[in-house]
Amino acid sequence: MAFKANIGGITDIAGSGVDTLGRLIGFDPSRLTHPGANEEHDILAVSAQSGVDPRFIAAIRLAENGGPGKQYGVLGIGANTLYAQLQGAVNTIKHFLSAYTNDTGTLPVGDDGRYTPDFIYYVANGGPSHGGWAPIGASNDPNHLNENWISNVLNNYYATEVIS
C-alpha cells in the first residue's frame, strides 16, 4: 500500500487553476519555539508533492521543535532555513520508507493509512543499513532527549488529522 500523494487535500477549484490545501488539525504552531509564517501550508504542500504523510512531518516538527537551522532536527545537510529543514526532513523520511521495506520485508503503512508504530521506531533508531533520526545514546544528545522522541512523535502523530 503506497501512501497517497494527495493526502493534503490539494484540489483544483472549479477549473480555476487555484489549489486549495486542507488543514492539519492538531498541529499547533503556537507550541513551537520558532514557528514559520506558513508552516502548516508548507507541510501540506511538500507532503502532496512527495507522498509523505503530513501528519508524520508535523509530528516530527512538534517533537524536534528546534531553533533556526534545526527545526526538524535534520543535521549535517546544510539546511539552515525552515523550508530547507522541511525538505531535508521529507527526503529523510522517503529514505526511511524505502529502507524499512527493504530491511523488514513489510510495508510501513497500516490498514488505517498511518505509518505503523514499528516504522516510527525504525525511523528513530535506524536499521541495519543506516542510523536513526533520534537514536537513544547518540553522541549529539547529551541531555538524553532522544529517550522521549518516539513517544512524543507517536502522541503528536495520532493527535493530528488532515481535513479538506
Protein Blocks (a to p, Z undefined) as FASTA:
>chain_A
ZZdfklnopaceehnopacddddehiafklpmbdcfklmmmmmmmmmmnopafklmmmmm
mmnopaehilnopghklpabfklmmmmmmmmmmmmmmmmmmmnopafbdfkopacfklmm
mmmnopfkbccfblghiaklmnommmmmmmmmmmmmmmpccdZZ
